[in-house]
Amino acid sequence: MNQTEFSTLALDNALIENLTSLEYTRMTPIQATSLPLMLNGKDVIAQASTGSGKTVAFGLALLARLNVSHLAVQTMVICPTRELADQVAQELRRLARAMANVKLVVLCGGSPTAAQTATLGYGAHIVVGTPGRLLKHLEQGSLDLAHLNTLVLDEADRMLDMGFAYDIEQVVSYAPTARQTLLFSATYPSAIVELSQGLQQQPERVSVADEHRGDTIVQLLFEVSPNLRKQALATLLAHYAPRSAVVFCNTKRACQEVADHLNELGFSALALNGDLEQRERDQVLIRFTNGSANILVATDVAARGLDIKELAAVINFDITQDPEVHVHRVGRTGRAGMQGLALSLYSPQEAYRVHLIEEYQGATIVQGSLADLNSNTPPLQPEMVTLNIAGGRKSKIRAGDILGALTTDSGISGAEVGKINIGEMQSYVAVHREVANKALKHLQQGKIKGRIVRVRKI
C-alpha cells in the first residue's frame, strides 16, 4: 500500500471514510511527515506554508485524541487573524462530521463577547481563536483549559510579527503543562525557536519544501523608477488582465494609495490592511473571493492565512526585503496544477534585493520590459456583483433559502448565482453582473423564509 495514503495511518475508520468522501486520499508532504509524529503524541514544530494541507494535518491529530463523551475543552487552536480562525474552524468541522456531537466554538474579536460567553456555557470540545479574545475569556473565567490535551499555534511567525508574543504567553499560562503542543509556521526565524523552547517538550522539527513547482509559475521582473511605479502597475494589469490578482505592498498606507489609484483608472481593486473594521475586512474578502472584485491590494500581515485556491497572478508592487517572504507571496499562484503568474516591480536601488531572492530560490528571474507591454487595454471588470442581505444564521437563513428566493419566478438561473456566504447577522450572495440589478430588485420586493429583508448592492 502506498505509504502516503491516509489509510496507512492509525486513525479511526470513520475518520478515514470521511476523508475519502472529502476526496482526501493521498497525503501532502507536510501531512505525511508530521501526522505519524503527532499521532504518536510528539510535540511538533512544522514549517509549512498556507495551502500545504497543514490544517488537515493538525486537525486529524487533535480529532484522534478527542474524547467526545467528555464535554470539556480538550483542544485549543490559536490563530493570528479572525479570517484564518474561521477557515480553520470550517475545515475542522468538515473533518469531524463523521464524529457525533463534536462541539467547536470560534472566539475572535469582531463578535460580541457576551454571545461567545453564552455559547461556551453550553460546553465545547474545541476552541479556535485569536490570542486577545482567548485571553479575555480566560481572564473572565468563561473559558476553562483544565482538561486541555492539545494546543495548536497556527501561523506562529505571523502572530509574533503582529506583536502577540505576550498574549500567547498569558493564554498558555492557563493550560496544563502535560499536553501536546503543535506549532506551525511558514518561516523559521530565531523568534520561533525561542517560542518553541517556552512551550514545547523535546519537539520534533518537520520542514518540507514548498509544494508549488516552479514550472507552474512564470516569474518576471520589471525595473521602474519609484515615481512611475503606480503607472507601471496599471500597465501590468492592463496587459496581462488577470481574472484575480493579489498586489503586495510593504505598508498599509501604500495599500490604500495603490487601490485608490487603480479604482480611479477603472480597475476593480480592494485594499486589505489592519486599519479596517472587522466587518469591512469581511466584506473585502468576501467580494474578492466571490469574484466581485478582481484585485486585492494587501500587506503580508493582512493577507496571511488567506487560502485562495485559484489565484491567477501575484504582483509585487513593493519588492520584499525578506527572500523567504517573496517565495511565499509567489507561491499563492500556480496551485492545483494551474499556471500561475508572478510579476515584480523594483527600482535600480533595489537590485540587491532581487539578487538575494534569486540566490534564495536558486534560480534567476527573467527580466521583462514595460515598453513591450500593451497598456491601452480597458481594465478587466469582475464577472460578479455582491448583494448584502440583512439576515444570517441568527435568522435561521441558509444558503438554499437565498438561492431559492433568487431563482423563483425571477428569470434568474442557478448558474447566474455564485458563492453564498452566511454570517451571524449578515449574508452575502454573488450574482452575475448582467443580472445584478434584476436580482437586487427581486430580493427587495420578495421575501426570504417568509420575511421581508433589507438587501443592498456593495
C-alpha positions as CSV (number, residue, x, y, z in Angstrom):
1,M,0.0,0.0,0.0
2,N,1.2,3.5,-0.8
3,Q,2.6,5.0,2.4
4,T,1.3,8.4,1.5
5,E,-2.3,7.3,1.7
6,F,-4.4,8.3,4.8
7,S,-5.5,4.7,5.2
8,T,-2.0,3.8,6.4
9,L,-2.4,5.9,9.5
10,A,-3.6,4.7,12.8
11,L,-6.9,6.6,12.5
12,D,-10.5,5.6,13.3
13,N,-12.3,4.1,10.3
14,A,-15.0,6.8,10.5
15,L,-12.3,9.5,10.0
16,I,-10.7,7.6,7.1
17,E,-14.1,7.1,5.4
18,N,-14.9,10.8,5.9
19,L,-11.5,11.7,4.3
20,T,-12.4,9.6,1.3
21,S,-15.8,11.3,1.0
22,L,-13.9,14.6,1.0
23,E,-11.7,13.2,-1.7
24,Y,-8.7,13.3,0.6
25,T,-6.9,10.1,-0.2
26,R,-3.2,10.9,-0.5
27,M,-1.3,12.9,2.0
28,T,0.6,16.1,1.1
29,P,4.3,16.2,2.1
30,I,3.6,18.1,5.4
31,Q,0.9,15.6,6.3
32,A,3.0,12.6,5.5
33,T,5.9,13.8,7.6
34,S,4.1,15.3,10.6
35,L,1.0,13.2,11.1
36,P,2.8,10.0,12.3
37,L,4.7,12.0,14.8
38,M,1.6,13.9,16.0
39,L,-0.5,10.7,16.3
40,N,2.3,9.3,18.4
41,G,1.9,12.1,20.9
42,K,5.0,14.0,20.0
43,D,5.3,17.8,20.2
44,V,6.0,19.0,16.6
45,I,7.3,22.2,15.1
46,A,6.4,22.2,11.4
47,Q,7.4,24.7,8.8
48,A,4.6,24.8,6.2
49,S,3.0,27.5,4.1
50,T,-0.7,28.3,3.5
51,G,-2.2,25.8,1.1
52,S,0.1,23.0,2.1
53,G,-2.5,20.9,3.9
54,K,-1.4,21.8,7.4
55,T,-4.9,22.3,8.8
56,V,-5.8,18.7,7.8
57,A,-2.6,17.5,9.4
58,F,-3.2,19.0,12.9
59,G,-6.9,18.6,12.5
60,L,-6.7,14.8,12.2
61,A,-4.2,14.7,15.1
62,L,-6.4,16.6,17.5
63,L,-9.6,14.7,16.5
64,A,-7.8,11.4,17.0
65,R,-7.2,12.4,20.7
66,L,-10.7,13.9,21.2
67,N,-13.0,12.2,23.7
68,V,-16.4,13.3,22.6
69,S,-18.1,11.8,25.6
70,H,-16.2,14.3,27.8
71,L,-17.7,17.7,27.3
72,A,-14.7,19.9,28.1
73,V,-12.3,22.0,26.1
74,Q,-9.7,19.4,25.1
75,T,-8.1,21.3,22.1
76,M,-7.3,25.0,21.5
77,V,-6.1,26.4,18.2
78,I,-4.6,29.9,18.3
79,C,-4.6,31.8,15.0
80,P,-3.3,35.3,14.1
81,T,-6.5,36.6,12.4
82,R,-10.2,36.1,12.5
83,E,-10.2,35.1,8.8
84,L,-7.7,32.3,9.5
85,A,-9.6,31.2,12.6
86,D,-12.8,30.9,10.5
87,Q,-11.0,28.9,7.8
88,V,-9.5,26.5,10.4
89,A,-12.9,26.1,12.1
90,Q,-14.6,25.3,8.8
91,E,-12.0,22.7,7.9
92,L,-12.1,21.1,11.4
93,R,-15.9,20.8,11.1
94,R,-15.6,19.1,7.8
95,L,-13.0,16.6,9.2
96,A,-15.2,16.0,12.3
97,R,-18.5,15.4,10.5
98,A,-18.3,11.6,10.9
99,M,-17.9,12.0,14.7
100,A,-21.1,12.6,16.7
101,N,-21.7,15.9,18.5
102,V,-18.3,17.5,18.3
103,K,-18.8,21.0,19.7
104,L,-16.5,23.7,18.3
105,V,-16.5,27.4,19.2
106,V,-14.7,30.3,17.5
107,L,-13.5,33.0,19.8
108,C,-12.3,36.1,17.9
109,G,-12.7,39.9,18.1
110,G,-15.4,41.4,16.0
111,S,-18.2,39.4,17.6
112,P,-19.8,40.2,21.0
113,T,-18.0,38.7,23.9
114,A,-21.3,38.1,25.8
115,A,-22.7,35.9,23.0
116,Q,-19.5,33.9,22.9
117,T,-19.7,33.5,26.7
118,A,-23.2,32.2,26.4
119,T,-22.1,29.7,23.8
120,L,-19.2,28.5,25.9
121,G,-21.8,28.0,28.7
122,Y,-23.2,25.1,26.7
123,G,-19.8,23.4,26.6
124,A,-17.2,22.9,23.9
125,H,-14.6,20.3,22.9
126,I,-12.6,22.6,20.6
127,V,-11.9,26.3,20.7
128,V,-10.4,28.2,17.8
129,G,-9.5,31.8,18.3
130,T,-7.2,34.8,18.3
131,P,-4.8,35.5,21.2
132,G,-6.5,38.6,22.5
133,R,-10.1,37.3,22.6
134,L,-9.0,33.9,24.1
135,L,-7.1,35.7,26.8
136,K,-10.2,37.8,27.6
137,H,-12.4,34.7,28.1
138,L,-9.7,33.1,30.2
139,E,-9.4,36.2,32.4
140,Q,-13.2,36.5,32.9
141,G,-13.5,32.7,33.6
142,S,-15.7,31.8,30.7
143,L,-13.1,29.6,29.2
144,D,-11.6,26.7,31.2
145,L,-8.5,24.9,29.9
146,A,-8.1,22.4,32.8
147,H,-8.8,19.5,30.5
148,L,-6.8,20.7,27.5
149,N,-4.6,18.0,25.9
150,T,-3.7,19.5,22.6
151,L,-2.5,23.1,21.9
152,V,-2.0,24.3,18.3
153,L,-0.4,27.5,17.2
154,D,-1.1,28.2,13.6
155,E,0.9,30.8,11.6
156,A,3.1,31.3,14.7
157,D,5.6,33.5,12.9
158,R,2.8,35.9,11.9
159,M,1.5,36.1,15.4
160,L,4.9,37.1,16.6
161,D,5.2,39.7,13.8
162,M,1.8,41.1,14.9
163,G,3.0,41.5,18.5
164,F,1.1,38.7,20.1
165,A,4.0,37.1,22.0
166,Y,2.9,38.4,25.4
167,D,-0.8,37.4,24.8
168,I,0.2,33.9,23.7
169,E,2.4,33.5,26.8
170,Q,-0.5,34.6,29.0
171,V,-3.0,32.3,27.2
172,V,-0.7,29.3,27.6
173,S,-0.2,30.0,31.3
174,Y,-3.8,28.8,31.8
175,A,-3.1,25.5,30.1
176,P,-1.9,22.3,31.8
177,T,1.8,21.6,31.3
178,A,1.1,18.0,30.5
179,R,-0.2,18.5,26.9
180,Q,0.8,18.0,23.3
181,T,1.8,21.3,21.6
182,L,1.9,21.6,17.8
183,L,3.5,24.7,16.3
184,F,3.0,25.6,12.6
185,S,5.0,28.4,10.9
186,A,5.6,29.4,7.3
187,T,9.1,30.7,8.2
188,Y,11.6,29.7,10.9
189,P,13.2,32.8,12.4
190,S,15.0,32.8,15.8
191,A,11.9,34.1,17.5
192,I,10.1,30.8,16.6
193,V,12.9,28.8,18.2
194,E,12.5,30.9,21.4
195,L,8.7,30.5,21.3
196,S,9.1,26.7,20.9
197,Q,11.5,26.4,23.8
198,G,9.0,28.1,26.1
199,L,6.0,26.0,25.0
200,Q,7.2,22.6,23.8
201,Q,8.8,19.4,25.2
202,Q,11.5,17.9,23.0
203,P,9.7,18.9,19.8
204,E,10.3,17.1,16.5
205,R,11.0,19.6,13.7
206,V,9.4,19.0,10.3
207,S,10.2,21.1,7.3
208,V,9.0,20.4,3.7
209,A,10.0,22.2,0.5
210,D,7.4,24.5,-0.9
211,E,4.9,22.4,-2.8
212,H,4.4,24.9,-5.6
213,R,6.5,23.6,-8.5
214,G,8.5,26.4,-10.2
215,D,7.4,25.3,-13.7
216,T,3.8,26.1,-12.9
217,I,4.7,29.8,-12.2
218,V,6.0,32.3,-14.6
219,Q,8.1,34.9,-12.8
220,L,9.0,38.2,-14.4
221,L,10.9,41.3,-13.1
222,F,10.3,44.9,-14.3
223,E,12.6,47.7,-13.5
224,V,11.0,51.0,-12.9
225,S,11.8,54.4,-11.3
226,P,9.9,54.9,-8.0
227,N,7.8,57.8,-9.3
228,L,6.5,55.6,-12.1
229,R,5.6,52.6,-10.1
230,K,1.8,53.1,-9.9
231,Q,1.8,53.7,-13.7
232,A,3.8,50.5,-14.2
233,L,1.4,48.5,-12.1
234,A,-1.6,49.7,-14.2
235,T,0.3,48.7,-17.3
236,L,0.9,45.2,-15.9
237,L,-2.8,44.8,-15.0
238,A,-4.0,46.1,-18.4
239,H,-1.6,43.9,-20.4
240,Y,-1.9,40.6,-18.5
241,A,-5.6,41.2,-17.4
242,P,-5.6,38.5,-14.7
243,R,-9.0,37.4,-13.6
244,S,-7.8,37.6,-10.0
245,A,-4.6,39.2,-8.6
246,V,-3.2,40.0,-5.2
247,V,-0.9,43.1,-5.2
248,F,1.5,43.1,-2.4
249,C,2.7,46.4,-0.7
250,N,5.0,46.7,2.2
251,T,3.0,49.3,4.1
252,K,-0.7,49.9,5.0
253,R,-0.5,53.4,3.6
254,A,0.8,52.2,0.2
255,C,-2.1,49.6,0.1
256,Q,-4.8,52.3,0.2
257,E,-3.0,54.6,-2.1
258,V,-2.5,51.9,-4.7
259,A,-6.1,50.7,-4.5
260,D,-7.4,54.2,-4.8
261,H,-5.2,54.9,-7.8
262,L,-6.3,51.7,-9.6
263,N,-10.0,52.4,-9.0
264,E,-9.6,55.9,-10.4
265,L,-8.3,54.3,-13.6
266,G,-11.4,52.0,-13.8
267,F,-10.0,48.8,-12.2
268,S,-11.9,47.0,-9.5
269,A,-9.5,47.0,-6.6
270,L,-9.9,46.5,-2.8
271,A,-7.4,47.3,-0.1
272,L,-6.9,44.9,2.8
273,N,-5.0,46.4,5.8
274,G,-5.0,46.4,9.5
275,D,-6.9,49.7,9.8
276,L,-10.2,48.2,8.5
277,E,-13.0,47.4,10.9
278,Q,-13.8,43.7,11.1
279,R,-17.0,44.0,9.1
280,E,-15.1,45.9,6.4
281,R,-12.4,43.2,6.3
282,D,-15.1,40.5,6.0
283,Q,-16.7,42.3,3.1
284,V,-13.4,42.9,1.3
285,L,-12.5,39.2,1.5
286,I,-16.0,38.1,0.5
287,R,-16.1,40.4,-2.6
288,F,-12.6,39.3,-3.7
289,T,-13.1,35.5,-3.2
290,N,-16.6,35.5,-4.8
291,G,-15.4,37.3,-8.0
292,S,-17.0,40.7,-7.3
293,A,-13.6,42.4,-7.4
294,N,-10.6,41.0,-9.2
295,I,-7.7,42.9,-7.5
296,L,-6.8,42.7,-3.8
297,V,-4.1,45.1,-2.6
298,A,-2.6,43.8,0.7
299,T,0.3,43.8,3.1
300,D,1.8,40.4,4.0
301,V,0.4,40.5,7.5
302,A,-3.2,41.3,6.3
303,A,-3.0,38.6,3.6
304,R,-1.5,35.9,5.8
305,G,-3.8,32.9,6.2
306,L,-5.9,33.6,3.2
307,D,-6.1,30.4,1.1
308,I,-7.3,31.5,-2.4
309,K,-7.2,28.3,-4.5
310,E,-7.4,29.8,-8.0
311,L,-5.3,33.0,-7.9
312,A,-4.3,33.9,-11.4
313,A,-1.5,36.4,-10.5
314,V,0.6,37.8,-7.7
315,I,2.1,41.2,-8.3
316,N,4.8,42.6,-6.0
317,F,4.3,46.4,-6.1
318,D,6.9,46.6,-3.4
319,I,9.8,44.1,-3.5
320,T,10.1,42.5,-0.1
321,Q,13.2,42.7,2.0
322,D,13.0,39.0,3.0
323,P,13.6,36.4,0.2
324,E,11.6,33.8,2.1
325,V,8.6,36.1,2.2
326,H,8.9,36.6,-1.6
327,V,8.7,32.8,-2.1
328,H,5.6,32.6,0.0
329,R,4.0,35.5,-1.9
330,V,4.7,33.9,-5.2
331,G,3.6,30.5,-4.0
332,R,0.0,31.8,-3.7
333,T,-0.4,31.4,-7.5
334,G,0.1,28.4,-9.7
335,R,-1.7,26.0,-7.4
336,A,-3.6,22.7,-8.1
337,G,-1.7,22.3,-11.4
338,M,-2.8,25.6,-12.8
339,Q,-0.4,28.0,-14.5
340,G,0.5,31.0,-12.3
341,L,1.9,34.4,-12.9
342,A,4.2,36.4,-10.6
343,L,5.3,39.9,-11.6
344,S,7.6,42.1,-9.5
345,L,8.4,45.8,-9.8
346,Y,11.7,47.1,-8.5
347,S,13.8,50.2,-8.7
348,P,17.5,50.3,-9.6
349,Q,18.3,50.9,-6.0
350,E,16.5,47.6,-5.1
351,A,18.6,45.4,-7.4
352,Y,20.4,43.9,-4.4
353,R,17.1,42.6,-3.1
354,V,16.4,40.9,-6.4
355,H,19.9,39.2,-6.2
356,L,19.1,38.0,-2.7
357,I,15.8,36.5,-3.9
358,E,17.5,34.8,-6.8
359,E,20.1,33.3,-4.5
360,Y,17.5,32.1,-2.1
361,Q,15.4,30.4,-4.9
362,G,18.5,29.1,-6.6
363,A,17.3,30.5,-10.0
364,T,17.4,33.8,-11.8
365,I,14.2,35.6,-12.6
366,V,13.5,36.7,-16.2
367,Q,13.6,40.4,-16.9
368,G,10.6,41.9,-18.6
369,S,10.2,45.2,-20.4
370,L,7.4,47.6,-19.6
371,A,7.9,49.2,-23.0
372,D,6.9,45.9,-24.7
373,L,3.5,45.7,-22.9
374,N,0.1,47.0,-24.2
375,S,-1.3,49.5,-21.7
376,N,-4.2,50.5,-23.8
377,T,-6.4,47.6,-23.0
378,P,-9.5,48.7,-21.0
379,P,-9.4,47.4,-17.3
380,L,-10.9,44.0,-16.9
381,Q,-14.2,44.1,-15.0
382,P,-15.2,41.4,-12.5
383,E,-17.9,38.9,-13.5
384,M,-19.9,39.1,-10.3
385,V,-21.6,41.7,-8.1
386,T,-22.2,41.1,-4.3
387,L,-25.6,41.6,-2.7
388,N,-25.7,42.1,1.1
389,I,-28.7,40.7,2.9
390,A,-29.6,41.9,6.4
391,G,-30.0,38.4,7.9
392,G,-27.9,35.4,8.7
393,R,-27.6,32.3,10.9
394,K,-29.3,34.1,13.8
395,S,-32.3,34.5,11.5
396,K,-32.1,30.8,10.5
397,I,-31.2,31.8,6.9
398,R,-29.4,29.1,4.9
399,A,-27.8,29.2,1.5
400,G,-30.6,27.3,0.0
401,D,-33.1,29.9,1.2
402,I,-31.2,32.6,-0.6
403,L,-30.8,30.6,-3.8
404,G,-34.5,29.7,-3.8
405,A,-35.5,33.4,-3.3
406,L,-33.3,34.5,-6.1
407,T,-34.3,31.9,-8.7
408,T,-38.1,31.5,-8.0
409,D,-40.2,33.5,-10.5
410,S,-37.3,35.8,-11.4
411,G,-36.0,34.6,-14.7
412,I,-32.6,34.2,-12.9
413,S,-31.0,30.8,-13.2
414,G,-28.9,29.0,-10.6
415,A,-25.9,29.2,-13.0
416,E,-26.1,33.0,-12.6
417,V,-25.8,32.8,-8.8
418,G,-22.3,32.5,-7.4
419,K,-20.9,32.0,-3.9
420,I,-23.2,32.5,-0.9
421,N,-21.7,33.4,2.5
422,I,-23.8,33.2,5.6
423,G,-22.7,35.1,8.7
424,E,-24.3,35.5,12.1
425,M,-26.3,38.7,11.2
426,Q,-25.4,39.3,7.5
427,S,-25.4,37.2,4.4
428,Y,-23.8,37.8,1.0
429,V,-24.5,36.4,-2.4
430,A,-22.6,36.9,-5.7
431,V,-24.7,37.2,-8.9
432,H,-23.5,37.7,-12.5
433,R,-23.1,41.4,-13.3
434,E,-25.7,41.1,-16.2
435,V,-28.5,40.2,-13.8
436,A,-27.4,42.1,-10.7
437,N,-30.0,44.8,-10.9
438,K,-32.7,42.3,-11.6
439,A,-31.6,40.2,-8.7
440,L,-31.5,43.2,-6.3
441,K,-35.0,44.3,-7.2
442,H,-36.4,40.8,-7.0
443,L,-35.0,40.2,-3.5
444,Q,-36.1,43.7,-2.3
445,Q,-39.6,43.1,-3.5
446,G,-39.8,39.5,-2.3
447,K,-39.2,37.5,0.9
448,I,-36.7,35.1,2.4
449,K,-38.1,32.4,4.6
450,G,-41.4,34.3,4.6
451,R,-39.8,37.6,5.8
452,I,-39.0,40.8,4.1
453,V,-35.3,41.6,4.4
454,R,-33.2,44.6,3.6
455,V,-30.9,44.0,0.6
456,R,-28.3,46.3,-1.0
457,K,-25.5,46.1,-3.5
458,I,-22.0,46.5,-2.2
